[in-house]
Amino acid sequence: MVAPTGDRLVLPESSYRLAAGIPGAQLLELPGAAHVLNPADRAIWLRHVREFLTELPATAA
C-alpha cells in the first residue's frame, strides 16, 4: 500500500489501519506526497513494488 503523507482525501492514518488488517501487506510512506502521486515519486514507488514482488514466493502454474 502507498500512504502519501500529504493526502487530504485518504488520511495516512486510514492507510495505516487498512494495511494493519491485511496479512502480508506492506506500507510505503511518501513524505509530503498528495493523493495523486507526483511523477517524481514514480521511481521510489516502482522500486518498492519491485522489491515486494520479488519477495513473494513462487507458485506453480
C-alpha positions, -999 to +999 in steps of 0.1 A: +000+000+000+011+036-005+004+063+021+012+098+008+016+118+040+001+149+024-030+132+012-062+151+022-087+127+006-075+095+023-057+103+055-025+084+061-039+070+094-066+053+073-040+037+052-021+025+083-052+009+097-061-008+064-025-021+060-025-035+095-056-055+087-042-071+055-020-101+062+014-096+044+006-060+035+035-036+033+030+002+036+051+027+017+050+063+031+057+090+006+065+121+027+047+152+015+031+135-015-006+142-022-035+119-032-023+119-068+013+108-069+038+131-085+057+117-114+089+125-094+078+098-069+074+072-095+110+058-092+106+054-054+072+037-059+084+014-086+115+003-065+093-007-036+068-025-058+096-045-075+111-054-041+077-065-028+071-087-059+105-103-058+099-113-021+067-132-030+071-169-030+070-185-065+039-206-072+034-234-096+013-226-127 
